[in-house]
Amino acid sequence: MQEAADNQLVTRFREQDSRPDRVRLEGFHALKHALRFGAEIEAVMSSDPVELERLVHQLAPDLEDRVRGLTTVISDETYRMLGPYAHHTRVVALARRPRFDADEPLGRRDAPLVLLEDPRHLGNLGAVVRVAAAVDAAGVLTTGHHDPWDPVAIRGSGGLHFALPVGQAQRSDTQGRPLFALDPDGEDLVAADLPADAIFAFGSERQGLTDDLLARADRKLRIPMRDGVSSLNLATSVSAVLFAWRLGSASR
């Protein structure tokens, strides 16, 4: 009887997980941040409720009642049936994907947007979202075929996708925002010169930005680096620029 119940639970979870308006949250930290930033959680499954209670009590006491009320305890065998990735905290959840319309005005004007042109590494994409959330950026936009809400990207952001708008850009119109392209041939970045309403555009480590985007840029900037160092990891580059903006804006 228990096996049949577990199979039904797995079937329902997989059906929900396959819907385009649902996203998977793998691990406690993704669940924690999602809850703190207003995610609509559909289900939480844990095969180690003792460890989950310890993590919530230690790291998120503000969420204890909510997590306890949402969680269904399952066996470790059932947990492994819910997906290909078994997070070490033995927690997985489903949440409603926030509505995102790239045709609407591109976010607040008191903070910059990050534009990632065809990012290839989903873990790096998630790390960019995490940095952008930390500095309270206006949002993260991506081009290319990768979904920025892929579970790997959400794992990389620790669930901080819910802290700011994240989605795929469908238009080239910058809606009056200045477009700053990060490029090795640009002028040195100066924190005091970075406006709050900028779009900071980043390409991949290997290929950089396309000629089309570079041609549309209002300015091209480079991160000053030691001679002989050719490039930085994408998330590191975004972090350097966003924190330069934040520190520069604080000093003005």
Buried (B, 14 or more C-beta within 10 A) or exposed (E): EEEEEBEEBBEEBEEBBEEEEBBBBBBBBBBBBBBBBEBEBBBBBBBBBEBBBEBBEEEBEEBEEBBEEBBEBBEEEBBBBBBEEBBEBBBBBBBBBBEBEEEEEBBBBEBBBBBBBBBBBBBBBBBBBBBBBBBEBBBBBBBBEBBBBBBBBBBBBBBBBBBBBBBBBEEEEBEEBBBBBBBEEBEEBEBEBBBBBBBBBBBBBEEBBBEEBBEBBEBBBBBEEEEEEEBBEBBBBBBBBBBBBBEBBEEE
